[in-house]
Amino acid sequence: MRGKDVVIIQSTCHPVNDNLVELLLMITTAKRQGAATVTCVIPYFGYCRQDRKTQPGTPISASDVASWIEASGANRIITVDLHAGQISGFFSSKTACESIDS
């Protein structure tokens, strides 16, 4: 993988947590092996419906998931039909996020 552009295709559908952790581990493995870039194709973005606070003290889970993916080393995210466009704003400018609407 050293110096290569790596594409990881992983949905975060049921079981969401298992698939999300698997995605994070694949990203970190690719980065540790020296991948130049890591692009994640995520057909279903888990926790996408938790994009705002419903009551005080509740987490914005979609933002947390975006932070974890970014912290793992992903350079680009491609997903399909985000629940709300604001989710792409949860990624910083260093990680490109694109949503393809079907």
C-alpha positions in Angstrom: 0.0 0.0 0.0 2.9 2.3 0.5 2.4 5.4 -1.7 -0.8 4.2 -3.2 -4.3 5.8 -3.3 -6.5 3.4 -1.3 -10.3 3.1 -1.7 -12.3 1.5 1.1 -15.9 0.6 0.5 -17.8 -0.1 3.7 -21.4 0.6 4.6 -22.2 1.4 8.2 -25.6 -0.3 8.2 -26.8 -2.9 10.7 -24.9 -3.8 12.8 -23.8 -0.2 12.8 -21.2 -0.2 15.5 -19.4 -3.4 14.2 -19.3 -2.0 10.7 -18.2 1.5 11.9 -15.3 0.0 13.9 -14.3 -2.2 11.0 -14.1 0.9 8.8 -12.0 2.8 11.3 -9.6 -0.1 11.6 -9.3 -0.4 7.8 -8.5 3.3 7.5 -5.8 3.3 10.3 -4.3 0.1 8.8 -4.0 1.7 5.4 -2.4 4.8 6.8 0.0 2.8 8.9 1.0 0.8 5.8 1.9 4.1 4.1 -1.1 4.8 1.9 -0.8 8.2 0.2 -4.5 8.8 0.4 -7.5 7.0 1.8 -10.9 7.5 0.1 -13.9 5.9 1.9 -17.0 5.0 0.0 -19.8 4.7 2.5 -23.1 3.8 0.8 -25.0 4.3 4.1 -23.6 6.7 6.7 -24.5 5.3 10.1 -25.9 7.8 12.7 -26.8 10.2 9.8 -30.2 10.8 11.4 -28.6 12.1 14.6 -27.5 15.4 13.0 -28.8 17.8 15.6 -29.7 18.0 19.3 -33.2 16.9 20.2 -32.8 18.0 23.8 -30.1 19.6 26.0 -27.2 17.3 26.8 -27.7 14.8 23.9 -24.8 14.2 21.6 -24.7 15.0 17.9 -23.7 11.5 16.9 -23.2 12.2 13.2 -20.6 14.8 14.1 -18.8 12.4 16.4 -18.7 9.7 13.7 -17.4 12.2 11.2 -14.6 13.2 13.7 -13.7 9.5 14.2 -13.4 8.9 10.5 -11.3 12.0 10.0 -9.1 11.2 13.0 -8.5 7.7 11.6 -6.9 9.3 8.6 -9.5 9.4 5.8 -8.7 12.0 3.2 -12.0 11.8 1.3 -15.5 10.5 2.0 -18.1 9.6 -0.7 -21.5 8.7 0.6 -25.0 8.3 -0.8 -28.1 10.3 0.3 -27.0 11.9 3.5 -30.0 12.6 5.7 -29.1 16.3 5.8 -26.5 18.3 3.9 -25.2 19.8 7.1 -23.5 16.4 7.8 -20.8 17.1 5.2 -20.0 20.2 7.3 -19.1 18.0 10.2 -15.8 17.2 8.3 -13.1 19.8 8.4 -11.6 21.3 5.3 -8.8 18.8 5.3 -11.3 15.9 4.6 -13.4 16.2 1.4 -16.9 14.9 1.8 -19.2 14.3 -1.2 -22.8 13.1 -1.1 -24.3 11.5 -4.2 -28.1 11.9 -4.2 -30.0 9.1 -5.8 
